[in-house]
Amino acid sequence: MQVCTTCIYDERIPGISFDENGVCNYCHQAEQLDREYPTGDEGMAYLKNLSQEIKKTSRNKKYDVVVGVSGGCDSSYLLHVTKNILGLRPLAVHFDNTWNSKIAVENLYRVTQKLDIDLYTHVVDNKEYNAIFKSFFKASVPEIDTPADIGLAATHYLAAQKFGIKYIFDGHSFRNEGISPPGWFYMDAKYIQGIFNKFGSGKIKTLPNLWLATWLKWTILNRIKKIRPLYYIKYDKSEVKEFLKKEFDWQWYGGHHMENRTAYFTNNYYLPEKFNIDLRFCEYSANIRSGTMTREEALEQIAQPKPFDTGILEEIKKRLSFTDEEFASIMVQDKKTFMDYQTYKPTFERLRWMFKIMADMDLVPKSFYLKYTRPYSQDDMRYVTNAPQLPFKTEVREEVSAAVT
């Protein structure tokens, strides 16, 4: 089996190819992004100039910029950068799907209070969100946490519209989180509504959905720009965690995306157990490219099972009213993808030219243009049957097998 000579992606990763030196196309894509988004003095100069531009758009307003926050490492650090380094007046904006961990909530309040930053939170109705979440299980697709991601993005725009803010800061960083294969994850508003119409019950009233027409209005007519400042900052996450701990009494929650229980369950149980998808391939490969992890360390760690608290599995079953048998049946149900349901994907492909212009104008993230507007092939969806076979906790696997039996 061929493995990239730079990162740990191998030939089972959807859409992968290798050059004559055995380097994969995802590493080359990261190199291109490195050139487009420089760090160091050049990156900081860009952010300083951007902050001056932002201040001009927010004269006589209370806030300069929306900063999306979760209580996690990247968004907490981004708040510090926005206020203390760039000198902006941020409004911290949070979407609460009612599944936050206690640590994440405490982190949110510690950081915003210490920095004296206002926190705007949209809380979805608990029963409604659980019904939406449950419908994605029944649809048998990988993206069961999509409603939270879309709700978060829509909340950013809603807050920006409410307070007349023209810029949104997002804490994503390709240097720390990596580049996920195109077939591993998909999300849009039509996807959520279509799955809920087919498998859910009731109506979606409190989950903010990011409908295409509304999104285009916010981005093209209202000129609300979404920027990822961490693209221009190269930092060691372990050092950032120590900084946050010292400055804000911030707490580490155990792993990437583990500050929320639906995200924790999705990444540490559902994706590896049902779809053989381990997002550590993305994260560790990014760390190798960034020089914060050796390839040998990554290969050693990826061979270890992901940590998982079985208490969260029981909470999922209880809050979604799944019996052990029902849940076990879903876990062995035929796998589906977004291509089996209605989505905006065909529209995104037709409007690829427009989204290229929007990405160049910072109206949409470059990653959206690269991943969502190009046509997908069946090869991109190979993860359904041919994704890397991952180690998993034996007792959890036996528990599911016993329930099926």
GUVO-695103 format. One line per field, with one value per residue (C-alpha): residue number from 1; residue in three letters; x, y, z. Coordinates in Angstrom, 3 decimals. Layout:
GUVO-695103
i <- NUM,... .
aa <- ALA,... .
x <- X,... .
y <- Y,... .
z <- Z,... .
//
This chain:
GUVO-695103
i <- 1,2,3,4,5,6,7,8,9,10,11,12,13,14,15,16,17,18,19,20,21,22,23,24,25,26,27,28,29,30,31,32,33,34,35,36,37,38,39,40,41,42,43,44,45,46,47,48,49,50,51,52,53,54,55,56,57,58,59,60,61,62,63,64,65,66,67,68,69,70,71,72,73,74,75,76,77,78,79,80,81,82,83,84,85,86,87,88,89,90,91,92,93,94,95,96,97,98,99,100,101,102,103,104,105,106,107,108,109,110,111,112,113,114,115,116,117,118,119,120,121,122,123,124,125,126,127,128,129,130,131,132,133,134,135,136,137,138,139,140,141,142,143,144,145,146,147,148,149,150,151,152,153,154,155,156,157,158,159,160,161,162,163,164,165,166,167,168,169,170,171,172,173,174,175,176,177,178,179,180,181,182,183,184,185,186,187,188,189,190,191,192,193,194,195,196,197,198,199,200,201,202,203,204,205,206,207,208,209,210,211,212,213,214,215,216,217,218,219,220,221,222,223,224,225,226,227,228,229,230,231,232,233,234,235,236,237,238,239,240,241,242,243,244,245,246,247,248,249,250,251,252,253,254,255,256,257,258,259,260,261,262,263,264,265,266,267,268,269,270,271,272,273,274,275,276,277,278,279,280,281,282,283,284,285,286,287,288,289,290,291,292,293,294,295,296,297,298,299,300,301,302,303,304,305,306,307,308,309,310,311,312,313,314,315,316,317,318,319,320,321,322,323,324,325,326,327,328,329,330,331,332,333,334,335,336,337,338,339,340,341,342,343,344,345,346,347,348,349,350,351,352,353,354,355,356,357,358,359,360,361,362,363,364,365,366,367,368,369,370,371,372,373,374,375,376,377,378,379,380,381,382,383,384,385,386,387,388,389,390,391,392,393,394,395,396,397,398,399,400,401,402,403,404,405 .
aa <- MET,GLN,VAL,CYS,THR,THR,CYS,ILE,TYR,ASP,GLU,ARG,ILE,PRO,GLY,ILE,SER,PHE,ASP,GLU,ASN,GLY,VAL,CYS,ASN,TYR,CYS,HIS,GLN,ALA,GLU,GLN,LEU,ASP,ARG,GLU,TYR,PRO,THR,GLY,ASP,GLU,GLY,MET,ALA,TYR,LEU,LYS,ASN,LEU,SER,GLN,GLU,ILE,LYS,LYS,THR,SER,ARG,ASN,LYS,LYS,TYR,ASP,VAL,VAL,VAL,GLY,VAL,SER,GLY,GLY,CYS,ASP,SER,SER,TYR,LEU,LEU,HIS,VAL,THR,LYS,ASN,ILE,LEU,GLY,LEU,ARG,PRO,LEU,ALA,VAL,HIS,PHE,ASP,ASN,THR,TRP,ASN,SER,LYS,ILE,ALA,VAL,GLU,ASN,LEU,TYR,ARG,VAL,THR,GLN,LYS,LEU,ASP,ILE,ASP,LEU,TYR,THR,HIS,VAL,VAL,ASP,ASN,LYS,GLU,TYR,ASN,ALA,ILE,PHE,LYS,SER,PHE,PHE,LYS,ALA,SER,VAL,PRO,GLU,ILE,ASP,THR,PRO,ALA,ASP,ILE,GLY,LEU,ALA,ALA,THR,HIS,TYR,LEU,ALA,ALA,GLN,LYS,PHE,GLY,ILE,LYS,TYR,ILE,PHE,ASP,GLY,HIS,SER,PHE,ARG,ASN,GLU,GLY,ILE,SER,PRO,PRO,GLY,TRP,PHE,TYR,MET,ASP,ALA,LYS,TYR,ILE,GLN,GLY,ILE,PHE,ASN,LYS,PHE,GLY,SER,GLY,LYS,ILE,LYS,THR,LEU,PRO,ASN,LEU,TRP,LEU,ALA,THR,TRP,LEU,LYS,TRP,THR,ILE,LEU,ASN,ARG,ILE,LYS,LYS,ILE,ARG,PRO,LEU,TYR,TYR,ILE,LYS,TYR,ASP,LYS,SER,GLU,VAL,LYS,GLU,PHE,LEU,LYS,LYS,GLU,PHE,ASP,TRP,GLN,TRP,TYR,GLY,GLY,HIS,HIS,MET,GLU,ASN,ARG,THR,ALA,TYR,PHE,THR,ASN,ASN,TYR,TYR,LEU,PRO,GLU,LYS,PHE,ASN,ILE,ASP,LEU,ARG,PHE,CYS,GLU,TYR,SER,ALA,ASN,ILE,ARG,SER,GLY,THR,MET,THR,ARG,GLU,GLU,ALA,LEU,GLU,GLN,ILE,ALA,GLN,PRO,LYS,PRO,PHE,ASP,THR,GLY,ILE,LEU,GLU,GLU,ILE,LYS,LYS,ARG,LEU,SER,PHE,THR,ASP,GLU,GLU,PHE,ALA,SER,ILE,MET,VAL,GLN,ASP,LYS,LYS,THR,PHE,MET,ASP,TYR,GLN,THR,TYR,LYS,PRO,THR,PHE,GLU,ARG,LEU,ARG,TRP,MET,PHE,LYS,ILE,MET,ALA,ASP,MET,ASP,LEU,VAL,PRO,LYS,SER,PHE,TYR,LEU,LYS,TYR,THR,ARG,PRO,TYR,SER,GLN,ASP,ASP,MET,ARG,TYR,VAL,THR,ASN,ALA,PRO,GLN,LEU,PRO,PHE,LYS,THR,GLU,VAL,ARG,GLU,GLU,VAL,SER,ALA,ALA,VAL,THR .
x <- 0.000,1.393,1.745,2.672,6.374,5.631,2.393,0.487,-2.243,-2.270,-3.845,-7.151,-7.829,-10.497,-9.249,-5.563,-2.741,1.041,3.809,7.049,8.536,5.594,4.216,0.411,-1.766,-3.012,0.545,0.863,-2.444,-1.137,2.012,-0.156,-2.135,1.154,2.156,-1.235,-1.417,2.056,2.860,5.587,6.140,4.287,1.260,1.139,1.483,-1.579,-3.569,-2.545,-3.622,-6.846,-7.570,-7.265,-9.687,-12.108,-11.993,-13.033,-16.162,-17.203,-16.947,-19.694,-20.527,-20.064,-18.186,-15.617,-15.830,-17.705,-15.472,-16.943,-16.184,-16.665,-14.510,-11.901,-8.226,-8.231,-11.243,-10.072,-6.657,-8.300,-10.149,-6.803,-5.252,-8.237,-8.320,-4.785,-2.713,-4.928,-6.607,-10.149,-13.424,-14.763,-18.203,-17.808,-20.566,-21.496,-24.031,-25.290,-26.729,-27.372,-24.592,-21.664,-19.225,-18.903,-15.245,-16.114,-18.739,-16.316,-13.620,-16.017,-16.839,-13.302,-11.786,-14.532,-14.685,-10.906,-10.740,-13.907,-15.600,-19.383,-20.733,-23.704,-25.187,-27.948,-29.430,-31.431,-34.482,-33.264,-36.072,-35.879,-32.132,-32.316,-34.968,-32.719,-29.693,-31.649,-32.825,-29.198,-28.615,-31.586,-30.265,-27.107,-24.691,-21.345,-22.304,-24.484,-22.901,-23.694,-26.655,-24.280,-21.773,-24.429,-26.111,-22.791,-22.081,-25.595,-25.394,-22.215,-24.016,-27.147,-25.079,-23.160,-26.420,-27.971,-25.077,-24.109,-20.745,-18.984,-16.374,-16.483,-13.360,-13.305,-10.797,-10.083,-6.464,-5.401,-1.947,-3.393,-6.566,-5.404,-7.193,-9.944,-10.644,-13.647,-15.764,-15.366,-17.620,-20.316,-22.880,-25.447,-28.905,-30.843,-29.117,-30.301,-33.881,-34.161,-32.981,-35.197,-38.238,-37.626,-36.572,-37.527,-40.732,-42.084,-40.652,-37.305,-37.932,-34.987,-32.044,-30.675,-30.191,-27.870,-30.095,-28.254,-30.302,-29.879,-26.180,-25.616,-27.511,-25.281,-22.080,-22.733,-25.222,-24.278,-20.583,-20.059,-16.637,-15.487,-11.762,-9.585,-6.822,-5.078,-4.166,-1.639,-0.277,1.950,1.821,2.471,-0.807,0.884,2.416,-0.925,-2.645,-0.057,-0.511,-4.300,-3.989,-1.686,-3.571,-7.178,-7.171,-8.360,-8.743,-7.864,-10.788,-8.849,-8.680,-9.655,-13.413,-13.985,-15.352,-18.856,-20.399,-22.040,-18.725,-16.854,-19.260,-19.157,-15.369,-14.396,-17.105,-19.546,-17.151,-14.457,-16.909,-19.391,-17.422,-13.797,-13.038,-10.399,-9.961,-6.585,-5.234,-6.003,-4.757,-1.541,-0.676,-1.111,1.145,3.815,3.697,3.853,6.794,5.058,5.002,7.314,5.994,7.152,5.205,2.099,2.282,2.741,-0.198,-2.586,-2.125,-3.628,-7.414,-9.160,-10.173,-13.880,-16.032,-18.786,-20.904,-21.435,-22.748,-25.336,-26.233,-26.755,-29.097,-31.021,-31.474,-32.423,-34.664,-32.766,-33.013,-29.804,-31.268,-32.337,-28.944,-27.076,-29.267,-28.380,-24.687,-24.854,-27.382,-26.285,-24.045,-25.313,-23.710,-24.932,-25.218,-28.243,-30.150,-31.052,-28.298,-27.022,-23.995,-25.161,-25.854,-22.430,-20.840,-22.793,-21.784,-18.133,-17.008,-18.903,-17.554,-14.013,-14.521,-16.066,-13.133,-10.669,-12.615,-12.614,-16.400,-16.206,-13.319,-10.969,-11.546,-15.254,-14.395,-11.846,-14.050,-17.656,-17.659,-15.679,-17.558,-17.214,-16.601,-17.440,-13.762,-14.273,-16.852,-14.684,-14.652,-17.957,-16.213,-12.474,-11.465,-8.453,-9.366,-8.913,-8.167,-11.003,-11.647,-12.490,-15.036,-17.042,-17.022,-18.119,-20.906,-22.335,-21.977,-23.745,-26.637,-27.038,-27.048 .
y <- 0.000,3.372,5.973,9.616,10.184,13.467,12.931,9.773,9.780,6.522,5.204,4.444,8.170,9.441,11.497,10.918,10.894,10.843,12.581,10.967,11.465,9.830,13.103,13.262,15.940,17.030,17.991,19.965,21.675,22.611,24.028,26.168,27.445,28.170,30.431,32.150,32.699,33.655,33.708,35.550,39.265,39.164,37.495,39.877,42.871,41.627,41.248,44.705,46.287,44.281,45.526,49.138,48.413,46.795,49.804,52.075,49.991,50.041,53.702,54.738,51.073,49.079,46.169,45.800,42.096,38.880,36.122,32.627,30.860,27.368,27.304,25.399,26.167,27.911,30.171,31.119,32.073,33.958,36.157,37.065,37.820,39.900,42.142,42.207,41.993,43.513,46.048,45.287,45.268,41.739,40.363,36.712,34.658,31.144,28.592,26.281,22.974,22.061,19.439,21.584,20.086,21.724,22.521,24.334,26.489,27.417,28.244,30.503,32.571,32.688,33.982,36.486,37.872,38.213,39.990,42.020,40.850,40.606,37.127,36.633,33.119,31.497,28.478,26.023,24.299,21.065,18.803,20.277,19.800,16.231,15.451,16.885,15.030,11.777,12.173,12.156,8.852,7.387,8.746,6.660,9.377,10.437,14.073,13.680,16.790,18.948,20.721,22.112,23.307,24.994,26.461,27.956,29.496,30.942,32.382,34.249,35.948,36.646,38.385,40.364,41.488,42.418,44.642,45.989,44.195,43.605,41.035,37.562,35.874,32.062,30.053,27.359,26.755,24.371,24.196,22.660,20.922,19.771,19.206,16.617,14.495,15.762,12.683,12.617,15.493,17.627,20.123,22.631,23.890,21.863,18.698,19.339,20.171,17.252,14.672,16.118,16.084,12.417,11.074,13.704,14.872,18.348,21.539,23.299,26.613,27.547,26.068,28.854,27.289,28.825,28.960,29.808,32.887,34.381,33.543,35.210,38.278,38.539,38.025,39.792,42.552,43.207,42.500,40.543,38.961,35.797,35.790,33.107,35.056,31.901,31.224,34.039,32.888,29.863,28.587,25.490,24.299,22.873,26.288,28.017,25.681,26.546,30.252,30.021,28.032,30.630,33.722,32.619,29.473,27.752,23.960,21.352,19.072,16.101,16.404,18.184,18.956,17.277,20.419,19.465,16.066,15.574,16.424,14.143,11.283,11.837,12.001,9.436,6.811,7.173,7.991,5.425,2.688,2.978,4.592,3.815,7.556,8.848,12.635,12.271,11.495,15.130,16.613,14.595,15.156,18.899,18.725,16.927,19.600,22.330,20.725,20.197,16.385,13.914,11.412,8.589,10.045,10.377,6.790,5.540,7.530,6.775,3.082,3.628,3.572,6.896,7.567,7.266,7.699,5.078,7.267,9.596,6.681,6.033,9.737,9.707,6.735,8.229,11.735,10.482,7.712,4.871,1.383,-0.649,-2.682,0.375,2.006,-1.175,-1.581,1.932,1.248,-1.699,-0.125,0.337,3.385,6.429,9.665,13.170,12.069,9.984,13.100,16.558,19.136,22.382,20.543,20.709,24.433,25.018,23.301,25.422,28.586,27.570,30.648,32.956,31.327,31.648,35.422,35.451,33.467,35.908,38.745,36.963,36.711,32.911,30.785,29.421,25.941,26.200,26.937,24.108,21.441,22.277,23.628,20.991,17.943,14.798,11.388,7.987,7.730,10.617,8.545,5.441,5.903,4.030,0.718,1.333,3.831,2.953,0.204,1.777,0.380,0.760,-0.048,-3.754,-3.421,-0.850,-2.989,-6.035,-3.999,-3.081,-6.647,-8.036,-5.611,-6.604,-10.284 .
z <- 0.000,-0.996,1.755,1.196,1.822,3.630,5.605,6.634,3.971,2.010,-1.171,0.588,1.132,-1.317,-4.239,-3.471,-6.010,-5.717,-7.647,-8.825,-5.342,-3.582,-2.194,-2.151,-3.733,-0.285,0.702,-2.529,-1.775,1.674,0.049,-2.217,0.777,2.577,-0.291,-0.419,3.338,4.606,8.327,10.245,9.610,6.283,7.797,10.760,8.415,6.522,9.746,10.969,7.670,7.793,11.320,10.121,7.286,9.730,12.063,9.183,8.566,12.230,13.148,15.576,16.204,19.372,17.796,15.031,14.308,15.128,16.496,16.538,19.824,21.227,24.342,22.351,21.910,18.519,19.082,22.592,21.244,18.378,20.887,22.470,19.070,17.967,21.022,22.428,19.248,16.546,18.844,17.675,19.619,19.084,19.818,20.803,19.171,20.229,18.989,21.742,20.536,24.225,24.166,25.346,27.816,31.231,30.498,27.247,28.959,31.729,29.169,27.301,30.344,31.714,28.467,27.600,31.151,31.489,28.114,28.879,25.676,25.267,24.524,22.185,22.318,20.290,22.071,19.969,21.438,23.000,21.769,18.281,18.011,19.285,16.657,13.920,15.277,15.411,11.813,10.629,12.416,10.584,7.285,7.884,6.699,8.198,8.767,11.866,13.417,10.375,12.069,14.722,12.125,9.996,13.081,14.163,10.746,10.460,13.988,13.019,10.135,12.176,14.861,12.228,10.645,13.983,15.058,11.632,11.619,8.291,9.324,10.863,12.262,12.129,14.196,11.607,10.587,7.828,9.426,12.596,11.437,8.021,4.733,4.852,1.751,-0.245,0.379,4.137,5.070,3.463,4.742,3.513,4.491,1.923,3.139,6.704,5.729,3.303,5.821,8.554,6.231,5.490,8.893,11.476,13.125,13.842,12.367,12.410,14.135,16.346,14.432,12.200,8.771,6.185,3.116,-0.085,-0.995,2.469,2.540,-0.841,0.380,3.445,1.473,-1.853,-0.974,2.669,1.988,5.219,4.922,6.674,7.469,9.040,10.839,12.062,8.425,8.871,12.233,12.633,16.164,18.206,19.714,22.808,23.515,22.926,25.393,28.041,27.315,27.644,30.853,32.377,31.201,31.560,33.735,30.562,30.622,27.996,27.162,25.860,22.071,18.887,18.727,22.092,23.758,22.562,23.257,19.845,18.156,20.578,19.902,16.135,15.843,18.468,18.047,15.157,12.309,13.157,14.156,11.293,8.446,9.349,9.219,11.608,11.442,13.145,9.659,8.771,12.043,12.291,8.634,9.189,12.251,10.205,7.511,10.165,11.936,15.290,14.942,13.267,10.770,13.049,15.992,13.822,12.585,16.132,17.506,14.638,15.392,18.854,19.340,19.820,23.431,24.107,27.188,26.946,29.219,26.248,24.205,26.911,26.987,23.206,23.451,26.364,24.981,21.521,22.911,21.216,22.642,22.549,19.684,17.663,18.024,17.140,14.062,12.905,13.350,10.914,8.544,4.911,4.619,2.717,1.573,0.844,-2.802,-1.770,-0.641,-1.889,-1.452,-2.926,-4.384,-8.040,-7.578,-6.032,-9.026,-11.531,-9.661,-9.320,-11.273,-8.907,-5.762,-7.144,-7.348,-3.865,-2.438,-4.011,-2.334,1.075,0.970,1.390,2.718,0.070,1.485,0.577,-3.040,-3.215,-1.619,-2.432,-5.985,-7.844,-9.171,-7.068,-8.571,-7.163,-6.260,-3.842,-1.977,-1.540,2.224,2.381,1.759,1.460,4.137,6.328,8.794,12.198,15.640,18.118,21.752,21.934,24.698,22.697,19.560,21.560,23.162,19.762,18.458,21.505,21.047,17.391,18.365 .
//
